[in-house]
Amino acid sequence: MGSLRKLLDSHSEEEKLAVWEKGQPVIGADPSEFRKDSCGAWIQFSAYNDTSSDTSFGWEIDHITSHDHGGQDILSNFRPLQWFNNRNKGAGRLKCPVTAEGDYNILLDIYGGFFTGVDRNNAEQIGYSQADHAVMPGYFNTEFQSAFYLIARLQVGIPLPFWGTRIQPGFNVLYMPKTNDVIGIGRNNITNWWLKGGYPERFYKSVSCQLSIKLGNLLPLFVDYAYGIDAVRANASHEVYLKGGHKNRIF
């Protein structure tokens, strides 16, 4: 998606610079390279359209008033916005999941879903990395299905001084009520053999860490790791249940 946006980006270098100047300068930081956006998150001029991690210093040009609300493509309606903050504007209103603490960007994000009359063929699939919306690090993709869920995640972006490297440790919590209104998939009636015993808790936790790096300043490499603290696994005989689940992704 980031590369597609670059291809479709119609802003000239002069326009980017003019919008960049609307960012908030910070004492002690070079204003030609580092500023803060309207949420107080760090942005970096050379990281324009960098979406390598949620807490990166990447930024995009945001419409203060969206096209849907009559906004125009003019400088007075543009501002620089950290890319994840830009993608999470709701109904044209600015939200600030990414802010800054000292030299680091911090992500605090809470989202969820509520459904009625759904069955297990079209219920939201809650799990790791490949879930459409309900991404819960450290758990198998589609590990849970529920008519109501909330996911909260706290992540800190830490830049390292080589090859544009950034690590992003995080802590994640999933909440689901014990009463599951998804038709045909009661909490203790899950047919997946690895969840044979069911999950009786309301809260499920995980720790995660993301690494992004440009090898030789050329080749992007992304590594995701997460550990599902409350995950349960069965051995091949389905008799012994093991605590915890490891999930890795490299691309």
C-alpha positions as CSV (number, residue, x, y, z in Angstrom):
1,M,0.0,0.0,0.0
2,G,2.9,2.4,0.8
3,S,4.4,1.9,-2.6
4,L,1.1,2.3,-4.3
5,R,0.6,5.6,-2.5
6,K,4.0,6.8,-3.7
7,L,3.0,6.0,-7.3
8,L,-0.2,8.0,-6.9
9,D,1.3,10.8,-4.9
10,S,0.8,14.0,-6.9
11,H,2.5,16.4,-4.5
12,S,5.5,18.2,-5.9
13,E,8.7,18.6,-3.8
14,E,7.9,22.3,-3.4
15,E,4.5,21.5,-2.0
16,K,5.9,18.8,0.3
17,L,8.3,21.4,1.7
18,A,5.6,24.0,2.1
19,V,3.4,21.5,4.0
20,W,6.4,20.3,6.1
21,E,7.0,23.9,7.3
22,K,3.5,23.7,8.9
23,G,4.8,21.0,11.3
24,Q,5.7,22.0,14.9
25,P,9.5,22.7,15.3
26,V,11.1,21.2,18.4
27,I,13.9,22.9,20.4
28,G,17.1,21.1,19.9
29,A,16.0,19.3,16.7
30,D,16.9,20.3,13.1
31,P,13.6,21.7,11.8
32,S,14.6,20.8,8.2
33,E,14.5,17.1,9.1
34,F,12.6,16.6,12.4
35,R,9.3,18.1,13.5
36,K,6.1,17.0,15.3
37,D,2.6,16.7,13.9
38,S,-0.7,18.0,15.3
39,C,-0.8,14.9,17.6
40,G,2.7,15.6,19.0
41,A,4.2,12.6,17.2
42,W,7.7,12.8,15.7
43,I,7.9,13.1,11.9
44,Q,11.0,13.2,9.7
45,F,11.1,15.0,6.4
46,S,13.2,12.3,4.6
47,A,10.7,9.6,5.8
48,Y,7.8,10.9,3.7
49,N,5.5,8.0,2.9
50,D,7.5,5.6,5.1
51,T,5.0,3.2,6.6
52,S,7.5,0.5,7.7
53,S,6.1,0.5,11.3
54,D,3.1,2.0,13.0
55,T,5.4,4.2,15.1
56,S,7.8,5.3,12.4
57,F,8.6,8.9,11.8
58,G,7.0,8.5,8.4
59,W,4.5,11.2,7.4
60,E,1.8,12.0,4.9
61,I,0.1,15.1,3.7
62,D,-3.3,15.3,5.4
63,H,-6.4,17.2,4.4
64,I,-7.5,19.1,7.5
65,T,-11.0,19.2,6.0
66,S,-11.6,16.1,3.9
67,H,-13.0,16.2,0.4
68,D,-16.2,14.6,1.7
69,H,-16.7,17.7,3.9
70,G,-15.9,20.2,1.2
71,G,-12.1,20.4,1.7
72,Q,-10.0,21.7,-1.1
73,D,-6.5,20.7,-2.4
74,I,-4.9,24.0,-1.3
75,L,-2.0,24.7,1.1
76,S,-4.2,26.2,3.8
77,N,-6.0,22.8,4.0
78,F,-2.9,20.7,4.2
79,R,-0.8,19.6,7.2
80,P,1.9,17.1,7.8
81,L,0.7,14.1,9.8
82,Q,2.4,11.0,11.1
83,W,1.2,8.3,8.7
84,F,-0.6,6.0,11.2
85,N,-2.4,9.1,12.7
86,N,-3.4,10.0,9.1
87,R,-4.8,6.6,8.3
88,N,-6.9,6.5,11.6
89,K,-8.9,9.7,11.1
90,G,-12.5,8.9,11.8
91,A,-15.2,10.7,9.9
92,G,-12.7,13.5,9.1
93,R,-11.9,14.0,12.9
94,L,-8.3,13.8,14.0
95,K,-7.5,10.9,16.3
96,C,-4.1,10.5,17.9
97,P,-3.1,6.9,18.4
98,V,0.6,7.8,18.0
99,T,2.1,10.5,20.2
100,A,5.6,11.0,21.5
101,E,7.5,10.5,24.8
102,G,10.9,12.0,24.7
103,D,12.7,10.9,21.5
104,Y,10.3,8.0,20.8
105,N,6.9,7.7,19.2
106,I,4.4,5.7,21.2
107,L,1.3,3.9,19.9
108,L,-1.8,3.5,22.2
109,D,-4.6,2.0,20.2
110,I,-8.0,0.5,21.2
111,Y,-10.4,-0.9,18.7
112,G,-13.1,-3.6,18.5
113,G,-16.2,-4.9,17.0
114,F,-19.8,-5.7,17.8
115,F,-22.1,-7.9,15.7
116,T,-25.6,-9.3,15.9
117,G,-27.1,-12.3,14.2
118,V,-23.7,-13.6,12.8
119,D,-22.7,-17.3,12.5
120,R,-19.3,-18.8,12.4
121,N,-19.1,-18.5,8.6
122,N,-19.2,-14.7,8.6
123,A,-18.1,-13.7,12.1
124,E,-15.1,-11.5,12.6
125,Q,-12.0,-13.7,12.7
126,I,-9.7,-12.6,15.5
127,G,-6.0,-13.6,15.3
128,Y,-2.5,-12.6,14.2
129,S,-1.2,-10.9,11.1
130,Q,-3.7,-12.1,8.5
131,A,-6.9,-11.1,10.2
132,D,-8.8,-8.4,8.2
133,H,-9.4,-6.1,11.2
134,A,-9.0,-7.9,14.5
135,V,-5.3,-8.5,14.7
136,M,-4.2,-10.0,18.0
137,P,-0.4,-10.7,18.1
138,G,0.7,-14.0,19.5
139,Y,-2.4,-16.0,18.5
140,F,-3.2,-18.1,15.5
141,N,-5.0,-16.5,12.7
142,T,-8.8,-16.9,13.3
143,E,-8.0,-18.3,16.7
144,F,-11.1,-16.6,18.1
145,Q,-14.5,-15.8,16.8
146,S,-16.8,-13.6,18.9
147,A,-19.8,-11.3,18.5
148,F,-18.0,-8.7,20.6
149,Y,-14.3,-8.0,21.2
150,L,-11.9,-5.2,22.2
151,I,-8.2,-5.1,21.5
152,A,-5.8,-2.7,23.2
153,R,-2.2,-2.4,22.3
154,L,0.7,-0.3,23.6
155,Q,3.9,-0.1,21.4
156,V,7.0,2.0,21.6
157,G,9.1,2.7,18.4
158,I,12.8,2.8,19.1
159,P,15.1,3.9,16.2
160,L,18.6,2.4,16.0
161,P,21.5,4.3,14.4
162,F,22.1,2.1,11.3
163,W,20.3,1.2,8.1
164,G,17.2,2.9,9.2
165,T,16.6,0.2,11.8
166,R,13.6,0.4,14.1
167,I,12.4,-2.0,16.8
168,Q,8.9,-1.8,18.2
169,P,8.2,-3.8,21.4
170,G,4.6,-4.0,22.5
171,F,2.0,-5.4,24.9
172,N,-1.5,-6.4,23.7
173,V,-4.7,-7.3,25.5
174,L,-7.9,-8.9,24.0
175,Y,-11.2,-8.8,25.8
176,M,-14.2,-11.0,24.9
177,P,-17.3,-11.8,27.1
178,K,-17.8,-15.4,28.1
179,T,-21.2,-15.4,26.5
180,N,-20.6,-15.7,22.8
181,D,-23.5,-14.9,20.5
182,V,-21.8,-16.3,17.3
183,I,-24.2,-19.0,16.1
184,G,-22.7,-22.5,16.2
185,I,-19.4,-21.6,17.9
186,G,-20.0,-21.4,21.7
187,R,-16.8,-20.8,23.7
188,N,-16.7,-24.5,24.8
189,N,-17.9,-25.8,21.5
190,I,-15.0,-24.8,19.3
191,T,-14.3,-27.5,16.8
192,N,-10.6,-26.7,16.1
193,W,-8.7,-29.5,17.7
194,W,-6.0,-27.2,19.1
195,L,-8.7,-25.4,21.0
196,K,-10.5,-28.5,22.1
197,G,-10.6,-27.4,25.8
198,G,-12.0,-23.9,24.9
199,Y,-10.9,-20.6,26.4
200,P,-12.8,-19.8,29.6
201,E,-11.1,-16.4,30.3
202,R,-12.3,-13.0,29.3
203,F,-8.8,-11.5,28.8
204,Y,-6.0,-12.8,26.6
205,K,-2.5,-11.1,26.6
206,S,0.5,-11.1,24.5
207,V,3.9,-9.5,24.0
208,S,5.2,-8.6,20.6
209,C,8.2,-7.1,18.9
210,Q,8.6,-5.8,15.3
211,L,11.9,-5.1,13.5
212,S,12.2,-3.1,10.3
213,I,15.6,-2.6,8.6
214,K,17.0,-1.7,5.2
215,L,19.8,-4.1,4.6
216,G,22.7,-2.1,3.1
217,N,20.3,0.9,3.0
218,L,18.6,-0.9,0.0
219,L,16.7,-4.0,0.8
220,P,13.7,-3.7,3.3
221,L,13.4,-6.5,5.8
222,F,10.6,-6.9,8.3
223,V,10.5,-9.4,11.2
224,D,7.5,-9.8,13.5
225,Y,7.5,-11.9,16.6
226,A,4.8,-12.3,19.2
227,Y,4.1,-14.6,22.2
228,G,0.5,-15.4,23.2
229,I,0.8,-15.6,27.0
230,D,-2.7,-17.2,27.4
231,A,-2.6,-19.4,24.3
232,V,-3.2,-23.1,24.8
233,R,-1.8,-25.8,22.5
234,A,-2.4,-29.6,22.3
235,N,0.2,-32.1,21.4
236,A,-0.2,-34.6,18.5
237,S,-2.2,-37.0,20.7
238,H,-4.6,-34.2,21.8
239,E,-3.9,-35.1,25.4
240,V,-1.4,-32.6,26.7
241,Y,-2.1,-28.9,26.6
242,L,0.8,-26.6,26.4
243,K,0.8,-23.0,27.6
244,G,1.8,-20.1,25.3
245,G,2.1,-19.7,21.6
246,H,4.9,-18.3,19.4
247,K,4.2,-16.5,16.1
248,N,6.8,-15.4,13.6
249,R,6.6,-13.6,10.3
250,I,9.5,-12.5,8.0
251,F,9.0,-10.7,4.8
